[in-house]
Amino acid sequence: MYLTKAELQRMEQMDIRDAVPDTLADISEIEIDMKKSVPARVEDYVQKVGNPFLVKVGGYVVKIGYSDCDETLNDRMKQYIRKIAEIKYP
């Protein structure tokens, strides 16, 4: 599945308030073959979710943003957990 830049921009700009939960893919039910190359896994994911920016996790609608940086999701999650820990347990 090849998406044009315009299609990706349209998907990214969709408003979460306009989302119809029943039409969104539930990413908690999606399985990706980790033996595939990264490009193949990305393509597989996009084919399964349709819109990679607006998905469902269980009963919750989630809008996802991506950035071009060197930090991974794991790095960001560690930062987030540290920050929460600092706030809760000074």
N, C-alpha and C positions, 0 to 999 in steps of 0.2 A: 504494500500500500504506500504510494507516494503522495505526500501532501504538499501543495504549493505553499509558498511563504504567505500568500494572501489567505489561504484556508487556515493555516496555523494562527495567523493574527486574528482572524474572525473567531476562532475557537477560544483563544486566549482572552479576548475582550467580552466574552459572554458573561452576563451578570448572574451571579449565584442566586439572586432573588427570583430570577425567571426560570430557574432549573425545575424540571419535573422529575422528582426522584425516581419514579418508576421507569423512566427512559434512560437512566444512567447506569453504567456498568458498575457493579460492586467489586472493587479491587481486592476485597478480602477473599473473594472466591476465584481470583485469577491465578493461574499457575504459569510460570515462565520457565522454560528449560535453560538452566544455568550452564549447560554444556555448550550452548550456542555462543557465537561471538557477540560482543556488545552491540554492534549494529543490528544483528539478527534479533537479539532480545528486545531492543527498542522497537523494531518493526513489529515484532510479535505482540508486544504490549499495546502499541497504538492500534493494531488491528483488533485487539480484543476489547479495548476501552472506547475506541472511537475518538473521543475528545480527551487528550491527555491532561488537559487543564481543569476539567470539571468531571468529577467522579463521585461515587458513593462509597462509603465505608460503613458497612452495617446499615443502620438507618439514617446516617448523617451524610449530607451533601457537603463535599469538600472541594474548594477551589485551590488548585496547586499553581505555584509560580516557580519558574526555573530561572537560574542565573548562570552566566558563564564565568565561573571562578574555579580556583584550584581546590576549594574545600568540598568535601563530600557530605552527603546527608548525615553520615555517622559523625563527622566532625561537628556539624551544626547541632545535632542532637546532644552531643557531649557538652557543647557550650550552653545550650538551653538548660540542661539538667544542672550544670554548675550554677547557673544564674538563679534558678529556682531554689536550689539548696542554700545559696547565699541569702536569699530573701527570707526563706522559712527558718533557717538555722544560722543566724548571724554570729 
